[in-house]
């Protein structure tokens, strides 16, 4: 239990480093512009299937909207 806080810091810094690596100098507006299609795709699936479903169904619905 004494290493719990240190473990949380390690997880946080690992996630922060991973995020920094993936954005590669792009600003927020550029990231949103590049991922806008996926964002609208998810909203379309949610609108078409408001009750949801299984993960397999969700993957199929996402393929159908591309």
Buried (B, 14 or more C-beta within 10 A) or exposed (E): EEEEEEEEEEEEEEEEEEEEEEEEEEEEEEEEEEEEEEEEBBEBBEEEEEEEEEEEEBEEBBEEEE
